[in-house]
């Protein structure tokens, strides 16, 4: 999830050799052309540029990658504090004025987990240089602001400013409270906590409220210094601008920092031995059933295309079995869908049900998986799933921000692949591939949030 800080509203080894590849996307009758380039940074990181003259905006991002662990709350809070001020911009109002002068540029903070890696991203989005007055170089100026905020924080007594830290702690806690209040999100998070209790993946990307509340300005500044010195880094520039100037500016900003990059790795568990079950009760009308499955993957690339098509056929779109059979034909769920988490090799099924239908819903969901294992689907079903995936993957070329998000979602592995490469693999998936992928799926965890409220009494 991306939280956008809208400050002004007018409206794994690194090589020396440069890797350059020209990439193309076809959308309908139009031919969308862009080039993706990757070079090595002197600070042991990746510099990625996505060049296209099809957009009216540009964006620059810096992503930091560290192992997901007990200090997740500290790292999650760092980018929010950084975007409030710097040595050159003493408060939020000063940052707002600078963004306004950059034609309403926008700062964006994103904290995510990719497998068992916590990714901290700071990004600035701005208009393309072609639309600025007086030949202003807006993308370059915006990147300088971003780097200034990241590398020149405003300090008090050798630590972050207490007022900034306390304000952002409150906001981050509110985000976690909001997730707890959204029972659909809460049930999914609880299923993950139970399923991955002995694995780093069970840690929330923001950590937990208790850890956030315990953060001090000095402790946060120490975490910030560790982030700069040990995290794997990827810088991405998307749009039509002078990439070399942005790269040079970044390398100058980080040049005084001693770097000792730590490696990140994700544990893949191929199958479940026993099914874990847990139930909680809440004063809501609609029950939430979440089922977590291991997909049999050894790593994130292990037969990915076949598994992805299988998941879509199972419950990823309106033509899927979970939607057409469990929801529409059997009327057992208000919603029922499946999602694959490639970076961890698992799938979860979420459904909203009447609590008394729990056993019927579980049985029906599992039966649809058995039907796929038995080959009970048509060639038209396969084509519909491949087409749905194709449309979804091609949509990443809709904006420079979505293109940046696409390539930076791959920054942990360092294997940057285009949407077209994935699409071609989907098209090559056969019936036998889908059946084989389904046969390797095992149920690991079931979490049921039982609703106890009657009509008119729900706190949902």
C-alpha positions as CSV (number, residue, x, y, z in Angstrom):
1,X,0.0,0.0,0.0
2,X,1.3,3.4,-0.9
3,X,0.7,6.4,1.4
4,X,1.0,9.6,-0.5
5,X,2.1,12.7,1.4
6,X,0.4,15.3,-0.7
7,X,2.0,18.4,0.6
8,X,0.6,20.9,-1.9
9,X,-2.6,20.7,-3.9
10,X,-3.2,23.1,-6.7
11,X,-4.9,21.1,-8.6
12,X,22.8,-9.3,-5.7
13,X,26.3,-9.1,-7.2
14,X,26.9,-5.8,-9.0
15,X,28.7,-5.6,-12.3
16,X,30.7,-2.7,-13.8
17,X,29.4,-3.3,-17.3
18,X,26.3,-1.4,-18.3
19,X,23.2,-3.4,-19.0
20,X,20.9,-1.8,-21.6
21,X,17.9,-3.4,-23.2
22,X,15.2,-1.8,-25.4
23,X,11.7,-2.9,-24.3
24,X,8.4,-2.5,-26.0
25,X,4.8,-2.9,-25.0
26,X,1.7,-3.2,-27.2
27,X,-1.6,-1.9,-25.9
28,X,-4.5,-2.4,-28.2
29,X,-3.6,-0.8,-31.6
30,X,-1.0,1.5,-30.1
31,X,2.6,0.7,-29.7
32,X,4.0,1.9,-26.5
33,X,7.8,2.2,-26.6
34,X,10.1,2.7,-23.7
35,X,13.6,1.8,-22.9
36,X,14.8,0.3,-19.6
37,X,18.4,0.8,-18.6
38,X,20.2,-0.5,-15.6
39,X,23.7,0.5,-14.5
40,X,25.7,-0.1,-11.3
41,X,26.0,2.6,-8.7
42,X,29.4,3.3,-7.1
43,X,27.6,2.7,-3.7
44,X,26.8,-0.9,-4.6
45,X,23.3,-0.5,-5.9
46,X,21.2,-0.3,-9.0
47,X,20.4,2.8,-11.1
48,X,17.4,2.2,-13.3
49,X,16.1,4.6,-15.9
50,X,12.8,4.2,-17.8
51,X,12.8,6.5,-20.8
52,X,9.6,7.4,-22.6
53,X,8.2,10.5,-24.3
54,X,4.6,9.3,-23.9
55,X,3.9,10.8,-20.5
56,X,3.4,14.3,-19.2
57,X,5.0,13.5,-15.8
58,X,8.2,12.0,-14.4
59,X,9.2,10.4,-11.1
60,X,12.4,9.6,-9.2
61,X,12.5,7.0,-6.4
62,X,15.0,5.7,-4.0
63,X,14.4,2.2,-2.5
64,X,16.2,0.7,0.5
65,X,16.1,-3.0,1.1
66,X,16.8,-4.7,4.4
67,X,15.9,-8.1,6.0
68,X,12.5,-8.0,7.6
69,X,13.0,-8.3,11.3
70,X,12.2,-7.0,14.8
71,X,13.3,-3.5,13.8
72,X,10.6,-3.2,11.1
73,X,8.8,-0.4,13.0
74,X,12.0,1.7,13.1
75,X,12.6,1.5,9.4
76,X,8.9,2.0,8.6
77,X,9.0,5.3,10.5
78,X,12.2,6.7,9.0
79,X,10.9,7.8,5.5
80,X,7.9,9.6,7.0
81,X,10.1,11.7,9.3
82,X,12.6,12.4,6.5
83,X,9.9,14.0,4.3
84,X,9.0,16.5,6.9
85,X,12.1,18.7,6.8
86,X,15.8,18.9,6.1
87,X,18.8,21.1,6.8
88,X,17.7,23.4,3.9
89,X,14.0,23.1,4.5
90,X,13.4,23.7,8.2
91,X,9.8,22.5,8.4
92,X,6.9,21.1,6.5
93,X,5.8,24.5,5.3
94,X,9.2,25.0,3.7
95,X,8.9,21.7,1.9
96,X,5.4,22.6,0.8
97,X,6.6,25.8,-0.7
98,X,9.4,24.1,-2.6
99,X,7.0,21.5,-4.0
100,X,4.7,24.3,-5.1
101,X,7.6,25.9,-7.0
102,X,8.1,22.6,-8.7
103,X,4.7,22.9,-10.3
104,X,3.0,20.9,-7.5
105,X,5.4,18.0,-7.3
106,X,4.3,15.2,-4.9
107,X,6.3,13.3,-2.3
108,X,5.3,9.6,-1.8
109,X,6.4,7.2,0.9
110,X,5.9,3.5,0.5
111,X,6.8,0.7,3.0
112,X,6.3,-2.9,1.8
113,X,7.6,-6.4,2.2
114,X,8.8,-8.4,-0.7
115,X,9.2,-11.9,0.6
116,X,11.2,-11.4,3.8
117,X,12.7,-8.1,2.7
118,X,11.4,-4.8,3.9
119,X,11.5,-2.2,1.2
120,X,11.5,1.5,2.2
121,X,10.8,3.8,-0.8
122,X,10.8,7.5,-1.1
123,X,9.6,9.0,-4.4
124,X,8.9,12.3,-5.9
125,X,6.5,12.8,-8.9
126,X,6.6,15.9,-11.0
127,X,5.7,17.3,-14.5
128,X,7.9,16.4,-17.4
129,X,10.5,18.9,-18.3
130,X,8.9,19.6,-21.6
131,X,6.0,21.3,-20.0
132,X,7.9,23.6,-17.7
133,X,8.3,27.3,-18.4
134,X,11.7,28.9,-19.3
135,X,13.4,25.5,-20.0
136,X,13.3,24.6,-16.3
137,X,14.7,21.1,-15.5
138,X,12.0,20.1,-13.1
139,X,12.9,16.4,-12.8
140,X,16.5,17.2,-11.9
141,X,15.4,19.8,-9.4
142,X,12.8,17.4,-7.9
143,X,15.4,14.7,-7.5
144,X,17.7,17.2,-5.7
145,X,14.9,17.9,-3.2
146,X,14.3,14.2,-2.7
147,X,18.0,13.6,-2.1
148,X,18.3,16.6,0.2
149,X,15.4,15.2,2.4
150,X,17.0,11.7,2.5
151,X,20.6,12.6,3.1
152,X,20.5,16.0,4.9
153,X,17.9,15.5,7.7
154,X,17.2,18.3,10.2
155,X,18.5,17.2,13.6
156,X,18.2,18.4,17.2
157,X,20.9,17.5,19.7
158,X,22.3,14.8,17.3
159,X,18.9,13.1,16.7
160,X,15.7,13.6,14.8
161,X,13.4,16.3,16.0
162,X,11.2,15.1,18.8
163,X,8.0,16.9,17.4
164,X,8.4,15.3,14.0
165,X,9.0,11.8,15.4
166,X,6.0,12.0,17.8
167,X,3.7,13.2,15.0
168,X,4.7,10.5,12.6
169,X,4.5,7.8,15.3
170,X,0.9,8.8,15.8
171,X,0.1,8.7,12.1
172,X,1.8,5.3,11.7
173,X,-0.1,3.9,14.7
174,X,-3.3,5.2,13.2
175,X,-2.6,3.3,9.9
176,X,-2.2,0.1,11.9
177,X,-5.4,0.8,13.8
178,X,-7.2,1.4,10.5
179,X,-6.1,-2.0,9.3
180,X,-7.4,-3.6,12.5
181,X,-10.7,-1.8,12.0
182,X,-11.0,-3.1,8.4
183,X,-12.0,-6.7,9.2
184,X,-11.2,-8.0,5.8
185,X,-7.6,-6.7,6.1
186,X,-7.5,-7.8,9.7
187,X,-8.5,-11.4,8.9
188,X,-5.9,-11.6,6.1
189,X,-3.2,-10.2,8.4
190,X,-4.1,-12.7,11.2
191,X,-3.9,-15.6,8.8
192,X,-0.4,-14.5,7.8
193,X,0.6,-14.1,11.4
194,X,-0.5,-17.6,12.2
195,X,0.8,-19.2,9.0
196,X,4.2,-17.6,9.2
197,X,4.6,-17.4,13.0
198,X,8.0,-19.1,12.8
199,X,9.1,-17.2,9.7
200,X,10.2,-13.6,9.2
201,X,7.3,-13.1,6.8
202,X,4.9,-13.1,9.7
203,X,6.2,-9.7,10.7
204,X,4.0,-6.8,9.6
205,X,5.7,-4.3,7.2
206,X,5.1,-1.6,9.8
207,X,6.0,-3.8,12.8
208,X,3.5,-3.4,15.6
209,X,2.0,-0.6,17.7
210,X,3.9,-1.3,20.8
211,X,7.3,-1.1,19.0
212,X,6.2,2.2,17.3
213,X,5.2,3.8,20.6
214,X,8.6,2.9,22.1
215,X,10.6,4.6,19.4
216,X,12.8,7.6,20.5
217,X,14.3,10.3,18.3
218,X,17.8,9.0,19.1
219,X,16.9,5.4,18.4
220,X,15.2,6.4,15.1
221,X,18.3,8.3,14.0
222,X,20.5,5.3,14.7
223,X,18.2,3.1,12.6
224,X,18.4,5.8,9.8
225,X,22.2,5.6,9.8
226,X,22.1,1.8,9.7
227,X,19.6,2.0,6.8
228,X,22.0,4.2,4.8
229,X,25.1,2.1,5.5
230,X,23.7,-1.4,5.1
231,X,20.7,-1.5,2.9
232,X,20.7,-2.6,-0.7
233,X,19.7,0.5,-2.8
234,X,17.9,0.9,-6.1
235,X,17.4,4.4,-7.7
236,X,14.8,4.6,-10.5
237,X,14.0,7.6,-12.8
238,X,11.0,7.3,-15.1
239,X,10.1,9.8,-17.8
240,X,11.9,12.0,-20.3
241,X,14.8,13.7,-18.5
242,X,18.5,13.8,-18.1
243,X,19.2,10.6,-16.3
244,X,22.9,11.1,-16.0
245,X,22.4,14.3,-14.0
246,X,20.1,12.5,-11.6
247,X,22.6,9.7,-11.2
248,X,25.4,12.0,-10.6
249,X,23.4,14.0,-8.0
250,X,22.5,10.8,-6.1
251,X,26.1,9.5,-6.1
252,X,27.3,12.8,-4.8
253,X,24.7,12.8,-2.0
254,X,25.7,9.3,-0.8
255,X,29.5,9.6,-1.4
256,X,30.4,10.3,2.2
257,X,28.6,7.3,3.6
258,X,30.6,4.1,4.3
259,X,28.6,1.2,2.9
260,X,28.6,-2.5,4.0
261,X,25.5,-3.9,2.3
262,X,23.7,-6.8,4.0
263,X,22.2,-9.6,1.9
264,X,18.5,-10.5,2.0
265,X,17.0,-13.9,1.6
266,X,13.5,-15.4,1.8
267,X,12.7,-18.8,3.1
268,X,10.4,-20.9,0.9
269,X,8.4,-23.7,2.4
270,X,7.2,-26.0,-0.4
271,X,4.3,-27.8,1.4
272,X,2.3,-27.9,4.6
273,X,2.4,-30.9,6.8
274,X,-0.6,-30.1,9.0
275,X,-3.5,-27.6,8.7
276,X,-3.5,-24.9,11.4
277,X,-6.9,-23.6,12.4
278,X,-7.9,-20.6,14.5
279,X,-11.1,-18.8,15.1
280,X,-11.9,-15.4,16.6
281,X,-15.2,-13.7,17.2
282,X,-16.1,-10.1,16.5
283,X,-19.2,-8.0,16.8
284,X,-19.7,-7.9,13.0
285,X,-22.5,-9.4,10.8
286,X,-20.3,-10.8,8.0
287,X,-17.8,-13.6,8.8
288,X,-14.3,-13.5,7.2
289,X,-12.8,-16.8,6.1
290,X,-9.1,-16.8,5.0
291,X,-7.3,-19.9,3.8
292,X,-3.5,-19.9,3.3
293,X,-1.9,-22.4,0.9
294,X,1.7,-23.4,0.1
295,X,2.3,-23.5,-3.6
296,X,5.2,-25.9,-3.8
297,X,7.7,-23.3,-4.9
298,X,11.4,-23.5,-4.2
299,X,12.0,-19.9,-5.2
300,X,10.1,-17.0,-6.7
301,X,10.8,-18.2,-10.3
302,X,9.9,-21.9,-9.8
303,X,7.3,-22.6,-12.5
304,X,5.8,-19.2,-11.9
305,X,3.9,-18.8,-15.1
306,X,1.9,-22.0,-14.7
307,X,1.2,-21.3,-11.0
308,X,0.0,-17.8,-11.8
309,X,-2.4,-18.9,-14.5
310,X,-3.6,-21.7,-12.2
311,X,-4.3,-19.2,-9.4
312,X,-6.2,-16.9,-11.8
313,X,-8.3,-19.8,-13.0
314,X,-9.0,-20.9,-9.5
315,X,-10.0,-17.5,-8.0
316,X,-8.2,-14.5,-9.6
317,X,-10.9,-13.0,-11.8
318,X,-14.7,-13.0,-12.5
319,X,-14.5,-16.1,-14.7
320,X,-12.7,-18.1,-12.1
321,X,-14.1,-21.1,-10.3
322,X,-14.4,-19.4,-6.9
323,X,-16.4,-16.6,-8.4
324,X,-18.6,-18.5,-10.8
325,X,-19.2,-21.5,-8.6
326,X,-18.8,-20.7,-4.9
327,X,-20.1,-17.1,-5.1
328,X,-22.5,-17.1,-8.0
329,X,-23.8,-20.6,-8.4
330,X,-23.7,-21.8,-4.7
331,X,-24.3,-18.3,-3.2
332,X,-22.0,-19.2,-0.3
333,X,-20.0,-16.0,-0.2
334,X,-20.4,-12.2,-0.6
335,X,-16.9,-12.3,-2.2
336,X,-14.4,-15.0,-2.8
337,X,-11.1,-14.6,-4.5
338,X,-7.5,-16.1,-4.5
339,X,-4.3,-14.2,-4.7
340,X,-0.7,-15.5,-5.2
341,X,2.2,-14.0,-3.4
342,X,5.1,-14.9,-5.7
343,X,7.9,-13.5,-3.5
344,X,6.9,-16.0,-0.7
345,X,5.5,-18.9,-2.7
346,X,2.0,-19.0,-1.2
347,X,-1.6,-18.3,-2.0
348,X,-4.5,-17.1,0.1
349,X,-8.2,-17.3,-0.4
350,X,-10.4,-14.5,1.1
351,X,-14.1,-14.8,1.4
352,X,-16.9,-13.0,3.2
353,X,-19.6,-15.4,4.4
354,X,-22.4,-15.9,6.8
355,X,-20.6,-17.5,9.7
356,X,-22.9,-20.6,9.8
357,X,-21.8,-21.4,6.2
358,X,-18.1,-21.8,7.2
359,X,-17.8,-25.5,6.7
360,X,-19.8,-25.4,3.5
361,X,-17.7,-22.6,2.1
362,X,-14.4,-24.3,3.1
363,X,-15.5,-27.6,1.4
364,X,-16.7,-25.8,-1.7
365,X,-13.4,-23.8,-2.0
366,X,-11.3,-26.9,-1.7
367,X,-13.5,-28.8,-4.2
368,X,-12.8,-26.1,-6.8
369,X,-9.1,-26.8,-6.3
370,X,-9.7,-30.5,-6.7
371,X,-11.6,-29.9,-9.9
372,X,-8.6,-28.1,-11.3
373,X,-6.3,-31.0,-10.3
374,X,-8.7,-33.3,-12.1
375,X,-8.6,-31.1,-15.3
376,X,-12.2,-29.9,-15.0
377,X,-11.7,-26.7,-17.0
378,X,-11.9,-25.8,-20.6
379,X,-9.5,-24.3,-23.1
380,X,-11.6,-21.2,-23.1
381,X,-11.1,-20.9,-19.3
382,X,-7.3,-21.0,-19.9
383,X,-7.5,-18.4,-22.6
384,X,-9.7,-16.1,-20.4
385,X,-7.1,-16.3,-17.6
386,X,-4.2,-15.6,-19.9
387,X,-6.1,-12.7,-21.4
388,X,-6.9,-11.3,-18.0
389,X,-3.3,-11.5,-16.9
390,X,-2.1,-10.0,-20.2
391,X,-4.5,-7.0,-19.7
392,X,-3.3,-6.6,-16.1
393,X,0.4,-6.7,-16.9
394,X,0.1,-4.4,-19.8
395,X,-1.6,-1.7,-17.7
396,X,1.7,-1.0,-15.9
397,X,2.7,1.2,-18.9
398,X,-0.2,3.6,-18.2
399,X,2.0,6.0,-16.2
400,X,5.7,6.6,-15.3
401,X,4.7,5.9,-11.7
402,X,3.3,2.5,-12.5
403,X,6.3,1.7,-14.7
404,X,8.6,2.7,-11.8
405,X,6.5,0.5,-9.5
406,X,6.7,-2.5,-11.9
407,X,10.5,-2.5,-12.1
408,X,11.1,-1.5,-8.5
409,X,9.0,-4.5,-7.4
410,X,11.8,-6.6,-8.8
411,X,14.6,-4.6,-7.2
412,X,15.0,-7.2,-4.4
413,X,16.0,-9.9,-6.8
414,X,17.8,-7.6,-9.2
415,X,16.3,-9.6,-12.1
416,X,14.4,-6.9,-14.0
417,X,12.0,-8.3,-16.5
418,X,9.4,-6.5,-18.6
419,X,5.6,-7.2,-18.7
420,X,5.9,-8.7,-22.2
421,X,8.4,-11.3,-21.0
422,X,5.9,-12.5,-18.3
423,X,3.0,-12.4,-20.8
424,X,4.8,-14.6,-23.3
425,X,5.4,-17.2,-20.6
426,X,1.7,-17.1,-19.6
427,X,0.7,-17.8,-23.2
428,X,3.0,-20.9,-23.3
429,X,1.2,-22.5,-20.3
430,X,-0.6,-25.7,-21.1
431,X,-3.4,-27.6,-19.5
432,X,-0.9,-30.1,-18.1
433,X,1.1,-27.3,-16.6
434,X,-1.9,-26.0,-14.8
435,X,-2.9,-29.4,-13.4
436,X,0.7,-30.1,-12.2
437,X,0.8,-26.7,-10.5
438,X,-2.6,-27.4,-8.8
439,X,-1.4,-30.8,-7.6
440,X,1.4,-29.2,-5.6
441,X,-0.9,-26.9,-3.6
442,X,-1.4,-27.8,0.0
443,X,-3.6,-26.1,2.6
444,X,-1.6,-24.7,5.5
445,X,-3.7,-22.4,7.6
446,X,-7.4,-21.5,8.0
447,X,-8.5,-18.4,9.9
448,X,-12.1,-17.7,10.6
449,X,-13.3,-14.3,12.0
450,X,-16.8,-15.3,13.2
451,X,-19.4,-12.5,13.2
452,X,-21.6,-12.4,16.3
453,X,-23.7,-9.3,15.6
454,X,-27.3,-9.5,14.5
455,X,-29.0,-7.0,12.1
456,X,-28.5,-3.5,13.2
457,X,-26.0,-4.3,15.9
458,X,-22.7,-4.5,14.0
459,X,-19.6,-2.5,14.8
460,X,-18.2,-3.4,11.3
